[in-house]
Amino acid sequence: MPAPSSPRRLHLNAFLMNAGHHDAAWRHPRTQPERVTDVRYFQHLAQTAERGKLDSIFFADGLALWGKVKHNALGGFEPLTLLSALATVTERIGLIATVSTTFNEPFHTARKFASLDHLSGGRAGWNIVTSGTVDEARNFGQDEHLEHGLRYDRAREFVEVAVKLWDSWEDDAVLLDRVRGVYADTGKVRPIDHRGEHFAVQGPLNVRRSPQGHPLLVQAGSSEDGKEFAAQYAEAVFTAQQTLADGQGFYKDVKNRLARYGRAGDDLKILPGICPVIGSTEAEARALEQELTDLQVPEYGLAQLSGMLGTDLSGLPLDGPLPALPEERDINGNKSRFTLVAELARRDGLTLRELIARLGGGRGHRVFAGTPEQIADQLEEWFTQGAADGFNVMPPHLPGGLEDFVDHVVPILQDRGLFRTEYTGGTLREHYGQPRPAGRLAPSVTAAEGQPA
């Protein structure tokens, strides 16, 4: 008889953001906004997530100063630099960073992630984004942002070049033959000679092949271009869905696209965002949610909302409705987030003030206030009803929001058999159940019966 298959388990990623995900978190007494450039603060957060046996931690990134720094604790570390420091004080948890394909080059991106993978013993992950704002473009000598479809065309070639570079060293290229004075078999370290529409890269990479071969590839766009990109390249997807039905629709849509690229459903894990506001009672959780809402600065929320909707909302009455909006096809920023926010406002008949409050904790990701048991119930429902393979956990306030999740929600998920009680692997790929990719170079031909050239 065949051996029974292992039970399906949740994947949990901690998405860490300065004082927390709520835009008023920095004003709450439970947070420490003065520490957003203190590496010891983030080391504590990383160790807390590892104590909970989470798959990974993740830092988003943008190439401009997000939002209005007058009203939020913005500005902090570059993610890859920070994750390198966190690698030294953790042992098992995965380390995922956002890097844009629009304002970087494949060679130095491949080099940095290979370096992080070596530093961490195989725990690096790359969240691939195309960037979405004109402010970012203007930091790189451009007056306007590249068109949405063109950004994804560039991203596809960017990833293909990065993969070629990671594979430009074979696993056994390094010989370390001190007697003969041969460090590496140069037949197994080869140029990639890429010539494409957007990039020309000779290679090889100047970092040997890393423990995972390739970092885990993550993607976070949910537009049509984004979903197709995910189906072709991504091994995990961070997405924003407001309802179970929306989550099920997205899950089915993306999974159904995999076959055209010769991939199976389990080759890609889908992790919707969840911003859990946790209290020992439901009333306590709702009171905390209201405390955070009461600390919001409307001017900040209105500016954030204007950016999401591609429409200047300044000066409009907060207790009035959304104005007429452009069509999604006319948005050159984050198309999927535009549609999610617009539909949320229309479906629930929200005023601008109410919409700002609803978006304060998750910026379009689902916010749920409740007890640890109620949070666990929600995660289990989405997981078992075809809407998620796991979750991108977005604590509304830090460090307490992460500590509450690890100390009170994770044990419930473990007791229900939904989440690991111990790490069983050492690499990020092993946590997410993804195989280590074999190198894609053809077998090398070396001189004189395999002697290195």
Buried (B, 14 or more C-beta within 10 A) or exposed (E): EEEEEEEEBBBBBBBBBBBBBBBBBBBBEBBBBEBBEEBEBBBBBBBBBBBBBBBBBBBBBBBBEBBBEEBBBBEBBEBBEBBBBBBEBBEBBBBBBBBBBBBBBBBEBBBBBBBBBBBBBBBBBBBBBBBBBBBBBBBEEEEEBBEBEBBBBBBBBBBBBBBBBBBBBBBEBBEEEEEEEBEBBBBBBBEBEBEBEBBEBEBBBEBBBBBBBBBBBBBBBBBBBBBBBBBBBBBBBBBBBBEBEBBBBBBEEBBEBBEEEEBEBEBBBBBBBBBBBBBEEEEBBBEBBEBBBEBBBEEBBBBBBBBBBBBEBEEBEBEEBBEEBEEBEEBBBBBBBBBBBBEBBEEEEBBBBBBBBBBBBBBBBBBBBBBBEBBBBBBBEBBEEBBBBBBBBBBBBBBBBBBBBBBBBBBBBBEEEBBBEEBEBBBBBBBBBBEEBEBEBEEBEBEEEEEBE
